[in-house]
């Protein structure tokens, strides 16, 4: 249904060219799948292309001009991915937003980019936009996918997705010609998408990415892991996150792989198991959550099952990685692992939806070595990559035969890396961003005239592996009063390995010792409370329980023991900690939508708690402003206990040890 014809001499460097190629070469192969009301629906590349072209014509009829910014908001659905593509085909610029963002967050991005149109998933997103409509002077119309709840709304500026498709069907030949003309103008250097950063250190910045950057980075990543049209991916990550954009749009379009959209967050685990993806990307919090769910279920199992699980998991920790990496393992250990695969590992991977995973990645932030090794010991080929929004994600990736828990791989094709004099990682890449939207000052500070981009991350090239090792955000790394290195993320990741700890925030820069805030994982600790007949009515009550404090003290001291074996990190042992009376929440501005802690904001907001940790107090009464689900503000009062932890002497390594 009218795309651009792809000649054999064309260079694949724009989204329209990729879609045309996919139709021409993979036309009858599955392109998109969605589970709706418990049933999987499938669209081939031919069918998806028809939807994109009809929608593109409908959007032209609606009045969307070349260069217009079109907001796309909602959960992962083929209709919204087609909306991204349709906008790109008519020369407009899609701007994906987080679907769980509150109205005020949306207001900042929609006004900053002067969005003229929005394509949204449902009534919730329509309501949020209408709540701030008086402040959105540029916004003209809204297109919605799901009509539920919208029947009695004023339709002057509201249009259904279905009506857009019908409009495309009825469009005149002049609209068809206009679409072809617009597609023909799109070049490698044309703007492809406007992606906003997570904003860990301030206001989110709009990253302008070209078609050439997105396609080039995606193709390099696909070549690295051999991604093809026969691969299956589950698209469940927020559409506004660059990780999902590159996985579901960049890599999906570049490879022709099938994109699968789950029914919703509540059905994620079931849908993951049904899809059985061959390629999977997950941030560390997801891997932590999955592991926690496994151990919660094991705690509820019979003694025999728990014993078998612990025995075989201990054996997997011993030899699993060696078997995965095809290293030498004796016959008995190999047989026990084979047996464990039948009894434990295989059923566990099937339960997790990881049975068919050929390649899995963790990205977004650092992952603890213990968590990383847990999955690899099961035979799941979990690897690490490193990148950022400004690089179209992909800078370094690990090869299958070079996987380490504390490095993030080597530069992939099209990427140059170097370490600045201050230890900051710098790069030039085929996927480098064009500029920050309406922010030439920040662009100049980040990208120099020779194309080198400053990542803001501190790291170095590991001499033994030749891979990049990231220490922390450059502005987070500091020094204690005694001059020792302070790298908070390294310690926080060790703490979050424990299923009971959801989040951790370390303090210590320019101080004489380190202290920490902890968030409990309500699912894990709640399960423990139920098994021990401990009643509680809220997160706050459970977090303040004396026994919970004792358990977390054991976790902290275990981390301290581990740090005591590392001369570089020994001084980062935690002297005192407290369990926060509320979960850090993106609605309260404490973490980003991708669950990255806004360290300076948290430090300022809870300055009374930080001061108490550095005093001789054993508890402190505090009041905290919170945001409820309906957007209302309130205050939470609590008395927070402060716990002292044991510090350990630095253990000198035996040079003669094997």
N, C-alpha and C positions, 0 to 999 in steps of 0.2 A: 504494500500500500504506500507507495511513494517514498522511498528513502533516496539516498544518493547511490549511484552505481559505483562499485569499487573496481577500478582497473588494476591489473596486476602490477602496474608501475607505481601506483600510489604508495606514498609513505604513510604508515598508520600513525598519525600524530594528533588526531582529534577524536572526540567522542562520536561525532557523526560518521567518521570513517570506520571506526571500530564497529559500530552498530551495523553499518552496511556490510562489512566483512563477515560479521557473525550471521547475518541473514543469508548471505551468499553461500557461505561454507557450512554453517551449522543450522540452517533454517528449521529443520524438523526436530532438532535436539531440544531438550528442556532448558529453558532459560531462567524462569522464575516459578517458584512454588509458594503457596501460602496455605496454612491451616486455618480454616474458618468453620466455626461450629462443629469442630471435631473431624472435618473432612479436608484432605489435602487437594488443592486445585493446582493445575499445572498449565503454564503458558510456554509454548515453544518460542524460539527466536522470531519466527515469522509472525506469530500472534502478538508477541511483545512489541515488535516493530510497528505493527498496525495500530496498536494502542498509543504508542508514542507519537506517531505521525498524526493520528486523528486529534489527540490532545493538543499537539503543537498548533494545528490549524485552529482549534477552538480557542486557544490562548491568543492567537493573532486576532481572531474575531473579537475577543474580549478587549483588545486594545493594548496588549503588552508589546512594548517597543524594544528594539535592539538596545542593549546596555541597561535595561531596567533590572533592578534587584527584586527577585521573587523569593519570599520566605517560604520554606517548606518545613512543616512542623507536624510531628506525629510519630507513632510507633512504626517499626519496620514493616512496611507493606509494599507489595509490588507497585501499587498505584502511586505511592510517593516516590519510589525509585524512578518510575516512568515520568513523574513530574520533573524530577531533576534533569532527566535526559531531554524531555520536551522543551524545557526552558533553554537548555544548551543548544538545541537544534534551531531555535528561533533567535539566537544571538543574545538572549537575556542571561542573567547571572543568578543561579540558584544560591540561596543562603539558608542552609539547614540550621534549625534551632533545636535546643533540647526540649523534648516534649514535656518534661517535668519541671521546666523552668517556671517560676512564678511570673505574674504579669509584669512586675517591675523589672525583672531581668530581661524579659522580652522587649520591653519598652526601650531599654538602652540600645540593644542591637538593631531593632527595627527603625529607630530614629537615626542611629549612627550611620546605617547604610542607606537610609532614605528608601526603604522598601516600598514599592508601588503596588505590589500584589502579594497575596499569601495563599498558599495551597496547604490545607490542614487536614488532619485525619478525622476529627469528630467535633461534637458539640463543646467539649471541654476547651479545646483550642480556640474555637470561635468565641466562646465566652470571655476568655482571657484577653483576646485582641479587642473585643468590644468594650471591655472594662477600661482600656487605655486608649480607645479610638480617638478621643478628643486631642490627645497628645501626638497622634500619628498623622501629621499633616500631609504626608506624601502618600499614605495608603489609600488605594481606591476600592479594590474589590477583594473578596475572599472566595476561594473555591474549596468546597469540603467534600470528603470521600463518603463518610458514613452519615446518612441523613437522620439517624435516630435522635429524637429530641428537638429537631430543628423545624418541625412542620409549621409551627405558628410564628416563626421568626420573620421579621421584615426582610423580604428577598431582594430589595432594591440593589444591595451590594453583595448579596450572597448567591453563589451559583454552585450547583452540584457537579461533581466529577462526571456523573452520567450525562448531564446536560452539555458539558464541554465536549464529550465524545460525540454526542448527537450533533452538536454544532459543527464539529469537524467533518462529520459525514455529509452534512447538507451544504458545506462551504462551496463557494464558487471556484471556477478555474483560476480566477485572479488570486485567490488566497493560496491555492496550490502553487501557483507561479511565485508568489511572494515567499512561501516557505522554501522553495528550491533556491531562490535568490539569496535568502538569509543563510541557508546551509552552505552555499557556495562561498560566502564571505568568511566563514569560520576558518581560521588558520592556527598554526602551531602556537603563535604568540597571543592569540585571542584569550580573553579571560574565561576560564572554565567554571570556577566556583569561588565563593567567598566563604572561608571557614574561620570561625572565631576561636582564639586560643582559650584555654581553661581559666586563665586569669588568676594564677596562684599568687602572683606578686602585685596585683592591681587590677585595673579594668582590662577586660578582654580586648585583644587587638584583632582586627579583621585581616586575615592573611589572604592576599590575592594570588590565586594559583592559575596558571595558564593550562591550556589543553596539552601542550607539549610536555610540561612538567609532570602533570598527573599521569599521562600515558607513558612517558619515559620511565618514571619511577616504578609504575606498575609492571611494565614489561621486564625491567631488570629484576624485580622481585620474583616474578613468575619464572623467569629463566633460571634463577638461582635454585628454585625448588621443583622445577619441571611441572608447573601447574598447567592443566589442559582443560578442554571442554568436558572431559569425563570426571572432573572433580566436583565434589558437592561441598557447599559451605552453608553454615547457619548464620543468618544475619539477625543478630539479636542485640548488638551493641547500639548505643544511642546514635541516631543518624547524623547528629551534629558533630560527633567525634570524628576526627580525621582518620582514626583507626577503622571505623565502619565504612567511611566514605571510600577509603583506598581498598578495603577488602571487598565490599559489595558492589561498588561502582568501578573503581580503577582496575583491580585485579579481575573481577568478574567479567567486565567488558573486554579486557585485554586477553583473557584466556578462553572466554566462552563458557566458563564453568556455570553450573546451576546455582542460583541464589535461593535459599529456602528461608521463608519468614515464619517464625513461630506464631501461635495464636495469641500469646501474651506472656507477660512476665511470670504469671502463675503456672503456666504450662511449659515453661522453658525446659525443665529437665526431661519431661515426657517427650516433648517435641524433638529434643536433641537425640534421644534414644531412637526415635522413629526415623529421623533423617539419617543418622549414622554418617556424619560428615567425614570426608577424607582430609579436609584442610580446616583447621580451627584456630581462632585467635581469641585469647582471653587475657584480661589484665590480672595482675596478682590477686586483687581482692576476690575475683571469681574463683581462681584456683584454691584460694584459702577457704572460701565458702563451701566449695564442693568437698574438699577434704574434711572440713568440719562436719558436714552432713553424713559422711561415711562413718566417722568415729562416733557420732551421736547414735546412729543405727546399731553400731557394734556394741555400744554400752547397753542397749536394750536386748541384745541377743542372749541366747543361753550360754552357760559356762563353757560347754563343749565347742560351740561356734566361736566364742571369744578366744578360746585357747588355740584353735586351729588358725584363726585369723592372725593372732599375734605371732605364732610360730612361723607361718609362711611369710608374713610381712617382714619379720626380722631376717629371714633368709633372703627375701627380695632385696632388702637394704644391703645385704652382704654381696650378692652376685648379680642382681638384676641389671644394673647399669653395664657391667662387663658383658653380659649376654646380649643386651641391646646393641652395644657398640662392637660386637663380634670379637671380643678379646678372649684369651684362653681361660677356660673354666674347667675344673676337673669333672669327671664323669658323674660322680655322686652328687655334687652340687648342681650340675646341669639337670640330673634326673629329678632332684627335689624341686627345682624350679619348674620343670615340666609338670610335675604333680601339682605344685602350687597353682600353676596356670589353669589346670582343670578345676581345681577345688575353689580357689580364691580369686586369682588375678583376672582370669577370663570373665567369670560372672560379674566381678566388680567393674571391669571396663565396660561390659555390656550395660550394667545398671547406670553407669555414668554417661553412656552414649558415645564411648570412645573406642568401640571395637574396630571401627574401620579407619580410624585416624592414621593417616600416613605422615602428616606433618602437623605439629601443633606449636603455637608460639605464645609466649607471654610478652607483653609490652605495656607501655604506659608509665611504669615506674619499676624500681628494682624489686626483685623477688628474693626471698630468703633461700639460701642454699639447701636448707633442710626440706623446704616445700618443693623446690625444684627437683631434688633427688628423689623425693617420694614418688612423683609421677614417672620419672624415668625408670625407677626400679620396677614399676609395674609393666614396663615395656611400651609405654606411651612416649613417642618421639617428641617430647617437649623441648623446644629450643628457645633461644633468646634473640631478639633483634633490638635495634636501637634506632630511634629517629625522632622526628618532631613534626608538628604541623607545617612549619616553614620549609620542610624538606620533602613534602608529600610522603611523610613517614620514613621511608626506607633509606637508611644510611649504612648500617652494618647488620649482617645476619650470620648466624652460625651454620656451618656445613654439617651434614649428618654425621660425619666422622670426626668432628672437632667441636664437641659440645662440653662446655664447662659452666659451672653454677655461678662463677664470679666474674665472667666476661660476657660481652654481648656481640661477639663476632668480628668479622673483617669487613672492610668496605666492599659493597657489591659493585657490579658494573656501573660505570657512570658516576662514581663517587670518589672524591679525593678527601683525605683527612690529614689534619696536622694538629699538634698541641701547641697552644700559645704559651708565651713566656710565663703567664700567670697560672698555667695549668688548665686553661679552658679549651674545650674541644672546638675546633673550627673545621668547616667543610666547604667544598664546592660540589655541587651535584646537579645532575640532569633534572632532578625534581625540585630545585631551589625555587622559592617563592619570588614573585615579581616585586611586591612591595607590601607594606602595611597600608590598608585603606585609610586615606585621609590622615596619614601620620608619617610625613617625610622625615621628621626628626628621628623617630624610632627606627625607620628603615635604614637611615644613614648610620645609626649607632650599631645596628645588627649586621648589615651587609655592606662590605667595603667596595670600592670601585673595581676591584679585581674579581669580585664575585664570591669572596670568602665570607661565610656566614658564621657568626658567633652563636653557639648553642646555649650558653648560660650554664652549661654543665662542666664540672671539673672531672678530669679523667686522664688516663695515660695508656700507652700501648704496652701491653704485657710482654716482657721479653721472652718468656717461655712459650707462650702460645701464639704470639703475633696478633692477638685480638685486643680490641678496645676494652678497657676496664673503666667503668664509671664509678666515681666516688660518691658524688652527691651534686645537688645544685651548687654552682659556684658561689652564689651568695648565701648558701646555707652552711658551707664549710667554714669553720673558724678555728679558734684556739682557746683552750682553757687558760686560766691565769698562769699555770706553770709552763705554758708554751706547747703543751701536747695537742695533737690534732683533735678537733671536734667535728665529727661527721654524723649528724643525727640520723639520717636515713638508714645508714648501715645498722645502727642499733635498733631502730624502730622495726625494721624488717625481721630482725631476729626475735623480737617480742611478738610480732604478729604471726609467727609460725605456730604459736600455741593456739589451739582452737578456741580457748576462752577469751582471747584478746582480739578484739575487732580492730582497734585503732590505738596508736601510741604517738605521743608527741614528746620529744626530748628537748630539754633546755640545758645550757651549759656554756655557751659562747661567752668568753671573757669572765667566766665565773670560776670559783675554785673547785666545783664539783658538778656532776650532772644529776638532774632530777627529771621526773617524767609524769605526764598525764596518761592514764589508760582508759579506754572504753572497753567494757565487757561485750562479748558476743552474746546477745540475749538468747539466741537459739541454743547455743552450747551450754551456757551457764544455767539457763532455764531448765534444760534437760537434766543437768546435774542436780538442780534443786528439787525437781520432781522425784528423782530416784532416791533422794535423801529426805523426802517428806518435809521439805522446807517450803512453806507457803510465802507468797509475795504477791503484791497487787500491781506493781509497776517496775519499770526499769530502775527508777531511782531507789526504790526499796531494796531490790536485789543487789544493785551496785554497792549499797552501803552495808550489806550483810557482813558480819565479822568473819565468817568462814570463807567468803569470797575473797576478802582481803588477804587471808592466809594463803589461799591457793595462788593468788597472783604474786604474792611475795616469793613463793617457791619458784614461779616462772622467772621473775626478775633476777633472783639469785642464780638460777641456772644460766641465764644470759651473762650475768657478771662473771661466773666461772669460766665461761667460754671466752669472754673478752680478756680475761686474765692470761690467756695463752698467746695473745697477740700483742707484741710490744708496741705496735702503732696505735692500737685501739684500746689498750688496757685502761687508760685514764678516763674512758667514756663509760665506765661502770656507773650504775645508777645508785646513788646514795639514798634518796628518798623518792617516794611516788605517791600518787593519790588516784583513786578511781573516780572519774568525773560523774557527776550526778545526772548527766544527760548525754545522749549520743551526739557526736559532732554531726552537724546537719548542713547540707547545702542551702536549705531554705533560710538558715540563720547566718549564712555567709562564712561558716567555719571551714568547710571543705568545698571543693569544686564539684561540678556535676560528674566528673570522672573520679571522684573520691581522693583528690590530692589535698592534703592539709594546707590551709593558708596560714602558715606558721606565724607570721608577724601579726596577723589579725587575731589569732587565737591567743597569742602572748599578751596582746593589748586588752582583749576582751576579758581575759581571766587573770589580769595582772595581780589581783588580790590573792589568787591561789598560787601563782608563781612565787610571790613574795613569801607566802606562808611556808612553801617548800624550802625556802632558803633561811627560814627562821627556826626557832626551837619549838614551835607550836606542834601539837599533836592532832589538832582539828581546827577547822575554820568555818564560820557561818557565812553563807554567800547568797546573793540574789542574781539571777541570770534571766535576761530577756529571751523569750522563745517565740517561734512562729508556729502556729497551729496549722493543720492541714487546710483549713478554709481561709488561711491568710491572716487571721486575727493574731495580734500580738498579746503576750502575757508575761508574767514573771514566775520563775520557779525558785523557791527557797529551799535551801538544804544546808545541813552541817556535814562537811566533807572531812573524813578521817585521813590523816597522813601516816604513811607506813615507812619505817626505816628498813633498809635492806643491807645485807652483809656485803662488804667489799673484800676482794681477794687480792693477795699479793701476786705480782707478775710471775708467771712460771717460765723459767728459762728452758728453752728447748734443748734436748740432748742431741748434740751434733752427731753422735755415733748411732743414734736411733735409726732403725730401718725406715 
